[in-house]
């Protein structure tokens, strides 16, 4: 068992103003994505012009934040939301959903595509390789907050998390950071370093994220108010990830059958 590194969730405190590590992780993730996309926006296969990148990042960030919050409330706290609609605005209580953020980004890319006179999937192909950067830092933020911990275990890399009782647990946040963040980034960045069939990068992202998230859910404790939804192992995260796997397979299949349009 390893010793959990107690870190103050508040990174910077200036009087009444408190900046949390979790919020900083979002800023670092968005900044990292912006930096990497600035290298690729000048490629011949970029679906947008360099001057449109700033707006693309802004719309994408809004999609992540608004979609993530709305998705969390709807997917994980819908009954509580019906009882208290103001829950949607109580962001200080925490709660963000990747799948909600993904839907928010899809809507943002649809809006951006109309502005840039390209297709939505061309934009998702373009941004998909850098999305794992945000996922990586977001999961590190979960670890710092000692939240979303894993199931009890006796593996030597386990931790006793504050607020999770005396049992050592899987650091499922780090598993997700490694798979959904680092591994997925390497897969997509290397794969997209050359021109690929239209929809292929988006399909690869959906497929591997779905697989990685579905797998890690076996080691992660589900939300207490939801628990396991079936068979004493099925979680909401797995239900939401299954369509991603299916969509990823469909997009890759169409991409390599048609090969009509090339994308990054």
C-alpha positions in Angstrom: 0.0 0.0 0.0 1.3 3.5 -0.9 0.8 6.6 1.2 -1.7 8.9 -0.3 -0.1 12.4 -0.9 -2.4 14.8 0.9 -2.7 17.9 -1.3 -4.8 20.9 -0.5 -7.5 21.1 -3.1 -7.1 24.8 -3.1 -4.0 25.7 -5.2 -4.1 29.5 -4.7 -5.9 31.4 -2.0 -6.1 35.2 -2.2 -8.5 36.4 0.5 -12.0 35.3 -0.5 -10.8 34.1 -3.9 -9.8 30.5 -4.0 -8.5 28.7 -7.1 -8.8 24.9 -6.9 -6.5 22.5 -8.5 -9.4 20.9 -10.3 -10.2 24.2 -12.1 -6.5 24.6 -12.9 -6.5 21.2 -14.5 -9.2 22.3 -16.9 -7.2 25.4 -17.8 -4.0 23.4 -18.3 -5.9 20.8 -20.5 -7.5 23.5 -22.7 -4.2 25.4 -22.9 -2.3 22.2 -23.9 -4.9 21.4 -26.6 -4.7 24.9 -27.9 -0.9 24.7 -28.2 -0.9 21.3 -30.0 -3.6 22.3 -32.4 -1.7 25.5 -33.3 1.0 23.2 -34.8 -1.5 21.3 -36.9 -3.8 24.1 -38.0 -1.2 25.1 -40.6 -1.2 21.7 -42.3 -2.8 21.4 -45.7 -5.4 19.0 -44.4 -6.6 21.3 -41.6 -10.3 21.9 -41.9 -10.0 25.5 -40.6 -7.7 28.5 -41.2 -5.3 29.5 -38.4 -7.2 32.6 -37.6 -10.3 30.4 -36.7 -8.5 28.4 -34.1 -9.2 30.8 -31.2 -13.0 30.6 -31.8 -12.8 26.8 -32.2 -11.1 26.5 -28.8 -13.6 28.9 -27.2 -16.6 26.9 -28.5 -15.0 23.6 -27.5 -14.2 24.9 -24.0 -17.8 26.1 -23.5 -19.1 22.7 -24.8 -16.9 20.9 -22.2 -18.0 23.0 -19.3 -21.7 23.4 -20.0 -22.1 19.9 -21.4 -20.1 18.4 -18.6 -22.3 20.0 -15.9 -25.6 19.5 -17.6 -24.6 15.9 -18.4 -23.7 15.2 -14.8 -27.0 16.5 -13.5 -29.1 14.6 -16.1 -27.1 11.3 -16.1 -26.2 11.0 -12.5 -28.6 13.3 -10.5 -31.7 13.6 -12.5 -34.1 12.9 -9.6 -32.4 15.4 -7.4 -32.5 17.9 -10.3 -36.3 17.4 -10.6 -36.6 18.2 -6.9 -34.2 21.1 -7.0 -33.7 22.6 -10.6 -31.1 25.0 -9.1 -28.8 22.0 -8.7 -27.7 22.7 -12.2 -26.1 26.0 -11.1 -24.5 24.7 -7.8 -21.2 24.1 -9.4 -19.4 24.6 -6.1 -20.8 21.2 -5.0 -18.9 19.5 -7.8 -20.0 17.2 -10.5 -18.9 17.0 -14.2 -19.6 14.2 -16.7 -17.3 13.3 -19.5 -20.1 12.0 -21.7 -22.1 15.2 -21.1 -19.0 17.2 -22.0 -18.6 15.1 -25.2 -22.1 15.9 -26.3 -21.4 19.6 -25.5 -18.3 19.5 -27.7 -20.2 17.8 -30.5 -22.7 20.6 -30.5 -19.9 23.2 -30.3 -18.2 21.5 -33.3 -21.5 21.5 -35.3 -21.8 25.3 -34.7 -18.2 25.8 -35.6 -18.5 23.7 -38.7 -21.3 26.0 -40.0 -19.2 29.1 -39.4 -16.1 27.5 -41.1 -18.0 25.9 -43.9 -16.8 22.4 -43.3 -18.3 19.3 -41.8 -18.7 18.6 -38.1 -16.8 15.3 -38.4 -13.9 17.1 -40.1 -13.6 19.2 -37.0 -13.9 16.3 -34.6 -11.2 14.5 -36.6 -9.1 17.6 -36.1 -9.6 18.0 -32.3 -9.9 14.4 -31.2 -6.1 13.8 -30.8 -5.8 16.6 -28.2 -8.9 15.8 -26.2 -7.1 13.2 -24.1 -4.8 16.0 -22.7 -7.8 17.4 -20.9 -8.9 14.0 -19.8 -5.5 13.3 -18.3 -5.3 16.5 -16.3 -9.0 16.2 -15.2 -8.3 12.7 -13.7 -5.2 14.1 -11.9 -7.6 16.7 -10.5 -9.9 13.9 -9.3 -6.9 12.2 -7.6 -5.9 15.4 -5.9 -9.5 15.9 -4.7 -9.5 12.3 -3.4 -12.7 11.6 -5.3 -14.0 8.9 -7.7 -11.8 6.3 -5.9 -11.6 2.6 -6.7 -12.8 -0.6 -5.1 -11.0 -2.1 -2.1 -7.9 -4.1 -3.0 -4.7 -5.5 -1.6 -2.4 -4.5 -4.6 0.7 -2.8 -3.4 0.0 0.4 -5.4 -3.3 0.9 -3.6 -4.1 4.0 -1.4 -6.3 4.7 1.6 -8.2 7.8 0.4 -9.5 10.5 2.8 -13.2 10.1 3.3 -13.3 6.6 1.8 -12.9 4.6 5.0 -10.0 2.5 6.3 -9.7 0.2 3.3 -7.0 0.5 0.7 -8.4 1.1 -2.8 -7.5 1.1 -6.4 -6.4 4.5 -7.6 -8.9 4.4 -10.4 -8.4 8.1 -11.2 -4.8 7.3 -12.2 -5.9 4.3 -14.2 -8.2 6.6 -16.2 -5.4 9.2 -16.5 -3.1 6.6 -17.9 -5.6 5.0 -20.3 -8.1 7.7 -21.3 -5.4 10.4 -21.1 -1.8 9.2 -21.9 -2.5 6.0 -23.9 -5.4 7.5 -25.9 -3.3 10.6 -26.6 -0.4 8.5 -28.0 -2.7 6.3 -30.1 -4.5 9.3 -31.6 -1.5 11.6 -32.0 0.6 9.0 -33.8 -2.3 7.7 -35.9 -3.3 11.2 -37.0 0.2 12.3 -37.8 -0.6 11.3 -41.4 -3.8 12.0 -43.4 -6.4 9.5 -42.6 -9.8 8.7 -44.1 -12.6 11.1 -43.1 -14.2 10.0 -39.8 -11.4 7.6 -39.0 -9.8 9.7 -36.2 -13.2 10.4 -34.6 -14.1 6.7 -34.8 -10.8 5.7 -33.2 -11.3 8.1 -30.4 -14.8 6.9 -29.7 -13.8 3.3 -29.8 -10.8 3.4 -27.6 -12.3 5.8 -25.1 -15.3 3.6 -24.7 -13.1 0.5 -24.2 -10.8 2.2 -21.7 -13.7 3.7 -19.7 -15.7 0.5 -19.7 -12.7 -1.4 -18.5 -11.7 1.0 -15.7 -15.3 1.0 -14.3 -14.6 -2.6 -13.1 -12.1 -1.1 -10.6 -14.0 2.1 -9.8 -16.7 2.6 -7.1 -19.9 3.8 -8.7 -21.7 6.9 -7.5 -23.2 6.0 -4.1 -26.7 7.2 -5.0 -26.7 5.1 -8.2 -24.7 2.0 -7.3 -24.6 -0.9 -9.7 -27.4 -0.8 -12.2 -27.5 -4.5 -13.0 -25.8 -7.8 -12.3 -23.9 -6.3 -9.4 -21.3 -4.8 -11.8 -22.9 -2.7 -14.5 -22.4 1.0 -13.9 -23.7 4.2 -15.5 -20.3 4.9 -16.9 -20.4 1.5 -18.7 -23.9 2.1 -20.1 -22.8 5.5 -21.4 -19.6 4.1 -22.9 -21.1 1.3 -24.8 -22.7 3.5 -27.5 -19.3 5.1 -28.0 -17.7 1.7 -28.8 -20.5 1.0 -31.2 -20.3 4.4 -32.9 -16.5 4.1 -33.1 -16.7 0.8 -34.9 -19.4 2.2 -37.3 -17.4 5.3 -38.1 -14.2 3.4 -38.7 -16.0 0.9 -40.9 -17.6 3.7 -43.0 -14.3 5.6 -43.1 -12.3 2.7 -44.6 -15.0 1.6 -46.9 -15.6 5.0 -48.5 -12.2 6.8 -48.3 -13.9 9.7 -50.1 -12.5 12.6 -48.1 -9.2 12.8 -46.2 -8.9 14.3 -42.8 -6.3 14.9 -40.1 
